[in-house]
């Protein structure tokens, strides 16, 4: 299944303490399992790490010749349901849809903005199968 939010997208935080902040997606975590007290998987969530949003302080040990020890600020994960893609065409927060177009002997799947209707980017491209072949 294709993801509606990808690395490099600009997103707006729509819920939580960081509401209203915009940033670039640095990383997408898919299918993060949470476990209950008995250790059984309960549900699956998707998270994104957004540049400059949800900064948390992390205590790091020094590694000789690599880094100094101390307290550093790093971006923490945000649930993907709490962010909205900012369309690169109309520059407004929008929902994302998928559109399949058959052209030039290929079946192409695009992400598109539901506000302005413009394609955001190409997701997949597969050649069309011939009528008799399977």
N, C-alpha and C positions, 0 to 999 in steps of 0.2 A: 504494500500500500504506500502510495506517495505521501510525503509529509507536506502539510500546508505551510509550515515555517521551515526555512533552510538557513544554513550558515551563510552569513553575509547579508541577510535581509535586515532592513530597518524595522523595528517594532516599537509599539507604544504599550506601556504597562497600563492596563485598564482596571486592575483590582489590587488591593493590598496597600501596604505602607508606602510603596514606591509609585503609587498611582500618578499618572501624568508624565512620567519620565520616558524619554526616547533613547534608543541605543541600537547598536549593531549586534546581531547575534554572533557570538563567538563559538558556541558549541551547542549541539542538540543531543540530548540523551533520550533514546527511545527505549520503551519497554522496561522501565525501572520497576522491579517487583518490590512490594512492601510485604512484610511478614507479620503475622500476629504473634502472640506470646508463645504459642506452641511451635512456632517456626514454619507454619504453613503459609504459602503465598496467598495473599488476600486480593490484591488488585494491582493493575498495571497502570503506570502514569508516564507521561512524556514531560520532560523538562527542557528548558533552554537556559543558557548562560548569556546574559546581555551585558555589553560593555558599559561600565560605570553605574550599573544598577544592582542593588542588594549587596553592597560591599560588606564583607564580614572580616573580622580580624582573626588571623591564623598565627599561631606560635610555631616558628620553625627553628630547628637546630642548625648550627653552623656546619657546613661541610668544607673542609680545608681545601682551599684553592678554587672553590666553586661559588659559594655564597656565604654571606654573613648571617649569623643567627639574629633572632629578634621577632618582633611582631610586624607582620605584613598584612596589607588589605588585599583581598581577592574577591572576585565576583562570585556570588552564590547562585545556585539554580533557582529558577522560577517555573512554576507549572505552566505548561503551554496554553492552558485555558485562560490564564491571566494576562496574556499579551495579545495584541492585534497587529497584523501586518500593516505597515504604512506603504501605500501604493507608490511605486517610483514614477508613475505617469501623472497621477492627479495629486500626489502628496497629502493624502488624507487616510486616516485609519479605515480599514475595510475588511470585510470578510473575503475569503478566498474560495474560488470554485475551480473545477477542472473541466476542460473542454477537449473533446477528441475530434480531430479534423483529419479527413482523408484527402490527401493531395499528393500529386506527382509520384504515385505508386507507393506512398508511405502512409502509415497511420501515426499521427503525431498527437501527443497529449500535452496540453498547455495548462499552466496555472494562470488564472485570470482574476482581475479585480471585479468584484460584484457591484461596485459603485459606478465606475466609468466603462466597464466592459472590455477594457484593453487587456491583451495578453501580457503577463509578467515575464514568464520564461518558459522554455521548452523542458518538459519533464522526461518524456520518453519518445523514441522514434523507432517504429518497427516496419519492415516491408510488408505490403499487403500480400496475402496468399492468393494464388491463382484459383480460379473457379473449381477445377477438377481435383486439385491437390489438397492433401490434408496434412 
